[in-house]
């Protein structure tokens, strides 16, 4: 296996880690409107991710940086062709950070309600747009002989990509509801389990349609195996939340996300961005990669830094592992 193949796998792992962690993160943000009944319950939900949400975003920075360094042609075409949706995602992530930090700075009801609206919308929009972006990346976009995207924003909105956006939206919200049930106590935990069950059924239907379509157009034996794992894991996650086993449900929902991402990257390989105009113009792991020397340096850096990141992030989750409820929320000033 060549180093550019190794880095394709590593980038797939980084994106998988990002969607696994930021998935329930976005889901909690969406649930502040769908699940919470009042401000104390919204504070409970936000506090479940309070110690970890910023660490989850490190995976996005690492995935983007690794793509830039290992596959500069892929990075350039992706971020120029998908400029508008990625700009919207970036703006959402920026204002979401501000909303988390500023919401509690004043006790004024209008102030806090406004920032809670920002948290909701800045969680919902990226949940949809990431699915749209990855669906288009697998389906193929208008790339010319110069490796440049020559389509428009509207070319990115098609039935397949919109279905992909709905899958990530429902799957992330389900993942977040399971996490909420895992991290809370009392009535909000019971309602989170009920909502998670309904969301899981919806996500399962949409995921089967989307992954089945992907298998039909771009699949082979390996992608079929990933599809089966994703579907079985999602069904198991829904059943586990139904019987009140939140921990196992969270594990299986995470496996669903990992298997789904594996299927998309397997369907993509050896391409990194297929051209819908001419197969000869596809961006591949070979023609889009950096020099072998660059990849060797990156490999050594990753081998040293990655274990450190995993250890401190795992330690953070361990320290803040306890459940919380409205009884743990101090009264507002």
C-alpha positions in Angstrom: 0.0 0.0 0.0 1.3 3.4 -1.0 1.4 6.4 1.4 -1.3 8.2 -0.5 -3.6 5.2 0.1 -2.7 5.3 3.8 -3.6 8.9 4.0 -6.8 8.4 2.2 -7.7 5.9 4.9 -6.5 8.3 7.7 -8.6 11.1 6.3 -11.6 8.8 6.2 -11.0 8.0 9.9 -10.7 11.7 10.8 -14.0 12.5 9.1 -15.6 9.5 10.7 -14.4 10.7 14.1 -15.7 14.2 13.4 -19.2 13.0 12.5 -19.3 10.5 15.4 -18.4 13.2 18.0 -19.9 16.4 16.3 -22.9 14.3 15.3 -24.3 14.1 18.8 -23.0 17.6 19.4 -25.2 18.9 16.6 -28.0 16.7 17.7 -28.0 18.2 21.1 -28.2 21.7 19.6 -31.2 20.7 17.5 -32.9 19.0 20.6 -32.8 22.3 22.5 -36.0 23.0 20.4 -37.4 19.6 19.9 -36.9 18.1 23.4 -36.4 20.8 26.0 -39.6 22.3 27.4 -38.2 25.2 29.3 -34.9 27.1 29.9 -33.6 24.8 32.7 -34.0 21.8 30.4 -32.2 23.6 27.6 -29.4 24.4 30.0 -29.2 20.7 30.9 -28.9 19.7 27.3 -26.3 22.3 26.6 -24.4 21.3 29.7 -24.2 17.7 28.5 -21.8 18.9 25.7 -20.4 21.9 27.5 -17.1 20.3 28.4 -16.5 18.6 25.1 -18.1 20.4 22.1 -15.0 22.5 21.4 -12.8 19.4 21.5 -15.1 17.6 19.1 -14.4 20.4 16.5 -10.7 19.6 16.6 -11.4 16.6 14.4 -12.8 18.9 11.6 -9.7 21.1 11.8 -7.4 18.0 11.6 -9.4 16.5 8.7 -9.3 19.7 6.8 -5.6 20.2 7.5 -4.7 16.6 6.6 -6.7 17.0 3.3 -4.8 20.2 2.5 -1.4 18.7 3.2 -1.9 15.2 1.8 -4.1 15.9 -1.2 -3.8 19.6 -2.2 -5.6 19.1 -5.5 -8.6 17.5 -3.6 -8.6 20.3 -1.1 -8.4 23.1 -3.7 -11.2 21.6 -5.8 -13.4 20.7 -2.9 -13.2 24.0 -1.1 -13.6 26.1 -4.3 -16.4 24.0 -5.8 -18.3 23.7 -2.5 -17.4 27.2 -1.5 -20.9 28.5 -0.6 -22.1 25.5 1.5 -18.8 25.2 3.2 -18.9 29.0 4.0 -22.3 28.6 5.5 -21.0 25.7 7.6 -18.0 27.8 8.7 -20.3 30.7 9.7 -22.5 28.4 11.6 -19.6 27.0 13.5 -18.4 30.5 14.4 -21.7 31.9 15.6 -22.4 28.6 17.4 -19.2 29.1 19.5 -20.3 32.7 20.3 -23.8 31.5 21.2 -22.5 28.9 23.7 -20.2 31.5 25.3 -22.5 34.5 25.3 -25.9 32.9 26.1 -25.3 33.0 29.9 -23.6 36.4 30.0 -27.0 38.1 30.7 -30.1 37.0 32.5 -32.4 38.9 30.1 -35.0 36.5 28.6 -34.8 38.0 25.1 -31.0 37.8 25.1 -30.9 34.1 26.1 -33.8 33.2 23.7 -32.0 34.8 20.8 -28.7 32.9 21.4 -30.6 29.6 21.9 -32.2 30.2 18.5 -28.6 30.6 17.1 -27.6 27.3 18.7 -30.5 25.5 17.1 -30.0 26.9 13.6 -26.2 26.7 13.6 -26.6 23.0 14.6 -29.3 22.2 12.1 -27.8 23.7 8.9 -24.4 22.0 9.1 -26.1 18.7 9.8 -27.9 19.0 6.5 -25.1 20.6 4.5 -22.4 18.0 5.4 -24.7 15.3 4.0 -25.2 17.3 0.8 -21.5 17.8 0.4 -20.4 14.2 0.9 -23.3 12.9 -1.3 -22.1 15.1 -4.1 -18.5 14.1 -3.6 -19.5 10.4 -4.0 -21.9 11.1 -6.9 -19.5 13.2 -8.9 -19.5 16.9 -9.8 -18.5 19.0 -12.8 -14.7 18.9 -12.8 -12.9 19.8 -16.0 -9.5 18.7 -17.4 -7.7 21.4 -15.3 -9.1 19.8 -12.1 -11.3 22.7 -11.5 -15.0 22.7 -10.5 -17.0 24.3 -13.3 -20.6 23.8 -12.0 -22.7 26.1 -9.9 -24.2 26.0 -6.4 -27.5 24.8 -7.8 -25.8 21.8 -9.4 -25.0 20.6 -5.9 -28.8 20.4 -5.1 -30.1 17.2 -6.5 -32.4 14.4 -5.2 -29.5 12.2 -4.2 -27.6 15.0 -2.3 -30.7 16.3 -0.6 -31.5 12.7 0.5 -28.0 12.6 1.9 -28.6 15.8 3.8 -31.8 14.4 5.3 -29.9 11.2 6.4 -27.2 13.2 8.2 -29.8 15.4 9.8 -32.0 12.6 11.2 -29.0 10.4 12.1 -27.2 13.2 14.0 -30.4 14.2 15.8 -31.0 10.5 16.7 -27.4 10.2 17.9 -27.9 13.4 20.0 -31.1 12.1 21.5 -29.4 8.9 22.5 -26.5 10.9 24.0 -29.1 13.1 25.9 -30.7 9.9 27.3 -27.3 8.6 28.3 -26.2 11.8 30.1 -29.4 13.0 31.9 -31.7 11.9 34.7 -35.4 12.4 35.4 -38.2 13.2 33.0 -35.9 14.6 30.3 -34.1 11.3 30.1 -37.4 9.4 29.6 -38.6 11.9 26.9 -35.2 11.7 25.2 -35.5 7.9 24.9 -39.0 8.2 23.4 -37.9 10.8 20.9 -34.8 8.9 20.0 -36.9 5.8 19.2 -39.0 7.8 16.7 -36.0 9.6 15.2 -34.2 6.3 14.9 -37.1 4.8 12.8 -37.1 7.8 10.5 -33.3 7.8 10.2 -33.4 4.0 9.4 -35.8 4.5 6.5 -33.9 7.4 5.0 -30.5 5.7 5.5 -31.6 2.5 3.8 -32.8 4.5 0.8 -29.6 6.6 0.6 -27.2 3.8 1.2 -29.1 1.5 -1.2 -28.9 4.1 -3.9 -25.2 4.5 -3.3 -24.7 0.7 -3.5 -26.6 0.6 -6.8 -24.6 3.3 -8.5 -21.2 3.0 -7.0 -21.1 -0.2 -4.9 -19.3 -3.5 -4.8 -18.8 -6.3 -2.4 -16.9 -4.2 0.2 -19.5 -1.4 0.2 -22.3 -4.0 0.5 -20.6 -5.3 3.7 -20.4 -1.8 5.1 -24.0 -1.2 4.2 -25.2 -4.3 6.0 -23.2 -3.3 9.1 -24.7 0.2 9.1 -28.2 -1.0 8.8 -27.9 -3.8 11.4 -26.2 -1.4 13.8 -28.9 1.2 13.3 -31.7 -1.3 13.9 -29.8 -2.5 17.1 -29.4 1.2 18.3 -33.2 1.8 17.9 -34.0 -1.5 19.7 -31.6 -0.7 22.5 -33.0 2.7 23.2 -36.4 1.2 23.1 -35.6 -1.1 26.0 -33.7 1.6 27.9 -30.1 0.5 27.2 -28.8 4.0 26.3 -25.1 3.0 26.5 -25.4 0.2 24.0 -27.7 2.3 21.8 -25.0 5.0 21.7 -22.4 2.4 20.8 -24.5 1.1 17.9 -25.5 4.5 16.7 -21.8 5.3 16.5 -21.1 2.1 14.6 -23.8 3.2 12.2 -22.1 6.5 11.5 -18.7 4.8 11.1 -20.0 2.1 8.8 -21.9 4.6 6.7 -18.8 6.8 6.3 -16.7 3.7 5.5 -19.2 2.8 2.7 -19.0 6.3 1.2 -15.2 6.3 1.2 -15.1 2.8 -0.1 -17.5 3.8 -2.9 -15.2 6.8 -3.6 -11.8 5.0 -3.7 -9.5 5.2 -5.7 -11.1 8.6 -6.6 -11.3 11.5 -4.1 -13.6 13.5 -6.3 -15.1 12.0 -9.5 -15.9 14.1 -12.5 -19.4 13.9 -13.8 -18.1 15.3 -17.2 -15.4 12.8 -18.0 -14.0 9.8 -16.0 -10.5 10.8 -17.3 -10.8 14.0 -15.3 -11.5 12.3 -12.0 -9.3 13.4 -9.0 -7.7 10.3 -7.6 -5.5 9.4 -4.7 -2.6 9.4 -7.2 -3.1 12.6 -9.2 -4.4 14.7 -6.3 -1.7 13.7 -3.7 1.2 15.6 -2.3 4.8 14.5 -2.9 6.1 11.3 -1.2 8.4 13.3 1.0 5.5 15.4 2.3 3.5 12.3 3.1 6.4 10.7 4.9 6.9 13.8 7.1 3.1 13.9 7.8 3.1 10.3 8.7 5.8 10.8 11.4 4.0 13.8 12.8 0.7 12.0 12.9 2.2 9.0 14.6 3.5 11.2 17.4 0.5 13.6 17.9 -2.5 11.3 17.4 -2.1 9.2 20.5 -1.7 12.4 22.6 -4.9 13.8 21.2 -6.8 10.6 21.7 -5.6 10.3 25.3 -6.5 13.8 26.4 -9.9 13.8 24.7 -10.7 10.4 26.2 -9.7 11.7 29.6 -12.1 14.7 29.2 -15.0 12.4 28.5 -14.1 10.2 31.5 -13.9 13.2 33.9 -17.3 14.5 32.7 -19.0 11.1 32.5 -21.8 11.6 35.2 -25.4 12.3 34.4 -27.0 15.6 35.1 -30.6 16.9 35.5 -32.5 20.1 36.2 -31.7 19.7 39.9 -28.1 20.3 39.1 -28.8 23.6 37.4 -28.2 26.7 39.6 -30.9 29.4 39.5 -30.2 32.3 37.1 -28.7 35.5 38.5 
